[in-house]
Amino acid sequence: MRAEDGTPLGQGIADDGWIAVRLLAEADGDFETGLTRRVQAALSRRIPVDSTARRLVNAENDDLPGIRVDDYAGHAVITLDSPSLDAVVPLVQKVLDAPSLVATYRRDPRDAGKTPVTRAVAGDDPGEIEVVELGLRYAVRPAMGKDAGLFTDMRELRRWLAPWWTGRRVLNLFAHTGAFSVSAAAHGALRVDSVDLSGPHLARARRNFELNSLDALAHGFWTEDGFKALDRLRRTGQLHDVVVVDPPGYSRSEEGSWQGEKDWPRLAAACLRVLSPGGWLVACSNLGTQSPRQFAGALSQGAERAGRRLRVVHEACPPPDHPAALHFPESHYLKAWVVGVD
Ligand SMILES: C[S@@+](CC[C@H](N)C(=O)[O-])C[C@H]1O[C@@H](n2cnc3c(N)ncnc32)[C@H](O)[C@@H]1O
């Protein structure tokens, strides 16, 4: 690929989707050698993390746009943003030399409900396996790529929160497979109520409780729309000491639709109405299009509606296996804030 004035920019792979070309190697030398060098560089910049689930290649942030590689206890997964990138799979495998590698695609949110196509590149699809993060066990399905069952970019937030759960009543909204719930219960939370629209995700959350010998019966699992649950809790006057809220960018349920870009004030207000004075709102947004300033504005609007005052206590960073390239501003997508509530 060349700039308008003819200057060579690099070698890449063309696509007919949103992104015309993904540059994956320098302009000079052959493509295979250039790409191999970038994968090797990504692996060499990883430092040890306290988890057997970790990211090895983080797309644009490792100069490998559209390509993510995760390692789940020795089972590697390559997740591509587009089938146009298929040709890189054998090249990445050559560097990884992983005994177990599955390749899958990032599901476009517009294709919600469709199962991503997955294929085993080396070894068999491992199915469900166990990983250990910060001393706790989680069941993951590597072949499900982005939906494997553990969001490793939230590890530092889980680490920071760990000493603070003791004796707290916790509400985990959009709980998914219950990573925050397990961590809270394992660190002495009085009770954890997990809410998710998906029954299968909550079944996996219960399974994660069992894996850690936590009594699932002492906690609550609610297959319910998050807003509906908040309304129910407000009407019945049930207060919590910590509310974790980590919604997807967009979702639709029978109760209506949720759009992260415009609905945070409504969501924050509803969470604040079920938080006890002195409690914490753990508010997480992974929208790359929403700046920290906009997120702060949305939370403040919610606070105004609920008649509360907020103070940021902690801002979590993605862990070192999710490096964020400064030359790629969208990489600063994560807002994971612990906010004290008067
Ligand atoms: C980004 S994930 C949450 C990740 C989770 N906090 C964790 O760390 O594992 C979003 C979750 O929200 C759930 N969800 C989507 N729409 C919902 C809604 N309207 N009400 C409740 N849960 C919803 C999805 O099923 C999914 O599990």
The ligand as a Tripos MOL2 file, in Angstrom:
@<TRIPOS>MOLECULE
LIG
   27    29     1     0     0
SMALL
NO_CHARGES

@<TRIPOS>ATOM
      1 C1        -19.8390   -7.1100   28.7790 C.3       1 LIG1
      2 S1        -20.7090   -8.5430   29.3650 S.3       1 LIG1
      3 C2        -20.4790   -8.3270   31.0810 C.3       1 LIG1
      4 C3        -19.1530   -8.8550   31.5460 C.3       1 LIG1
      5 C4        -19.0860   -9.1850   33.0160 C.3       1 LIG1
      6 N1        -19.2280   -8.0100   33.8210 N.3       1 LIG1
      7 C5        -17.7890   -9.9030   33.3420 C.2       1 LIG1
      8 O1        -16.8260   -9.2590   33.7770 O.co2     1 LIG1
      9 O2        -17.7250  -11.1120   33.0940 O.co2     1 LIG1
     10 C6        -22.3770   -8.0820   29.0910 C.3       1 LIG1
     11 C7        -23.4440   -9.0310   29.6380 C.3       1 LIG1
     12 O3        -24.6740   -8.3140   29.6270 O.3       1 LIG1
     13 C8        -25.7340   -9.2140   29.3860 C.3       1 LIG1
     14 N2        -26.8900   -8.4080   28.9540 N.ar      1 LIG1
     15 C9        -27.0890   -7.8160   27.7520 C.ar      1 LIG1
     16 N3        -28.2230   -7.0970   27.7930 N.ar      1 LIG1
     17 C10       -28.7400   -7.1940   29.0250 C.ar      1 LIG1
     18 C11       -29.8770   -6.6540   29.6820 C.ar      1 LIG1
     19 N4        -30.7190   -5.8530   29.0440 N.pl3     1 LIG1
     20 N5        -30.0860   -6.9690   30.9810 N.ar      1 LIG1
     21 C12       -29.2240   -7.7980   31.6450 C.ar      1 LIG1
     22 N6        -28.1390   -8.3450   31.0770 N.ar      1 LIG1
     23 C13       -27.8900   -8.0440   29.7830 C.ar      1 LIG1
     24 C14       -25.1680  -10.1700   28.3550 C.3       1 LIG1
     25 O4        -25.8830  -11.4060   28.3920 O.3       1 LIG1
     26 C15       -23.7170  -10.2940   28.8310 C.3       1 LIG1
     27 O5        -23.5630  -11.4110   29.6620 O.3       1 LIG1
@<TRIPOS>BOND
     1     1     2 1
     2     2     3 1
     3     2    10 1
     4     3     4 1
     5     4     5 1
     6     5     6 1
     7     5     7 1
     8     7     8 2
     9     7     9 1
    10    10    11 1
    11    11    12 1
    12    11    26 1
    13    12    13 1
    14    13    14 1
    15    13    24 1
    16    14    15 ar
    17    14    23 ar
    18    15    16 ar
    19    16    17 ar
    20    17    18 ar
    21    17    23 ar
    22    18    19 1
    23    18    20 ar
    24    20    21 ar
    25    21    22 ar
    26    22    23 ar
    27    24    25 1
    28    24    26 1
    29    26    27 1
@<TRIPOS>SUBSTRUCTURE
     1 LIG1         1 GROUP 0 **** ****
